Amino acid sequence: MIFTSRMGLKELEHDRPELYRELVESGELEQTLVDPDTPLFSRAARAFGAPIVGCTLTALIVYAMLFAYR
């Protein structure tokens, strides 16, 4: 979700039930559906995205703790 701005239908129904119900009742659900990510992109996002973002944020937090607080 973070890297692609896409959410699975079951995840939407579970996490945002009001939005899901609103889309179903208005008939707009079919218009908002998009093709799923390719398996290669999904694996690449999990393999590289999370560790890089996680390590960068950790480094920035440590930097802030050591040098930014005065």
C-alpha positions as CSV (number, residue, x, y, z in Angstrom):
1,M,0.0,0.0,0.0
2,I,2.8,2.4,0.8
3,F,4.7,2.0,-2.4
4,T,1.8,1.5,-4.9
5,S,-1.2,3.2,-3.3
6,R,-3.2,0.1,-4.0
7,M,-5.2,-2.0,-1.5
8,G,-6.7,-5.4,-1.9
9,L,-10.4,-5.7,-2.0
10,K,-10.6,-7.9,1.2
11,E,-8.2,-5.5,2.9
12,L,-10.4,-2.5,2.0
13,E,-13.5,-4.3,3.3
14,H,-11.7,-5.1,6.6
15,D,-9.8,-1.9,7.2
16,R,-12.3,0.7,5.7
17,P,-15.8,-0.9,5.9
18,E,-17.6,2.4,5.6
19,L,-15.8,3.3,2.4
20,Y,-16.3,-0.2,1.0
21,R,-20.0,-0.1,1.8
22,E,-20.4,3.4,0.3
23,L,-18.6,2.2,-2.9
24,V,-20.8,-0.9,-3.2
25,E,-24.0,1.0,-2.6
26,S,-23.2,3.8,-5.1
27,G,-22.1,1.3,-7.7
28,E,-18.6,2.9,-8.0
29,L,-16.7,-0.1,-6.7
30,E,-16.1,-1.6,-10.2
31,Q,-14.8,1.8,-11.5
32,T,-12.2,2.0,-8.7
33,L,-10.7,-1.5,-9.2
34,V,-7.3,-1.7,-10.8
35,D,-5.1,-4.6,-12.0
36,P,-3.0,-6.1,-9.2
37,D,0.7,-5.6,-9.1
38,T,2.9,-8.0,-11.0
39,P,4.5,-10.6,-8.8
40,L,8.0,-9.3,-9.8
41,F,7.1,-5.8,-8.6
42,S,5.6,-7.1,-5.4
43,R,8.7,-9.1,-4.6
44,A,11.0,-6.2,-5.5
45,A,9.0,-3.8,-3.3
46,R,9.2,-6.1,-0.3
47,A,12.8,-7.0,-0.8
48,F,14.2,-3.5,-1.4
49,G,11.6,-1.0,-0.3
50,A,11.0,-2.0,3.3
51,P,14.6,-2.5,4.3
52,I,15.8,0.7,2.6
53,V,13.0,2.8,4.1
54,G,13.4,1.1,7.5
55,C,17.2,1.5,7.6
56,T,17.0,5.1,6.4
57,L,14.4,6.0,9.1
58,T,16.4,4.3,11.8
59,A,19.6,6.1,10.7
60,L,17.7,9.5,10.8
61,I,16.3,8.8,14.3
62,V,19.7,7.9,15.6
63,Y,21.2,11.0,14.0
64,A,18.5,13.1,15.5
65,M,19.0,11.6,19.0
66,L,22.8,12.1,18.9
67,F,23.2,15.4,17.1
68,A,19.9,17.3,16.8
69,Y,18.7,17.5,20.4
70,R,20.4,20.3,22.3
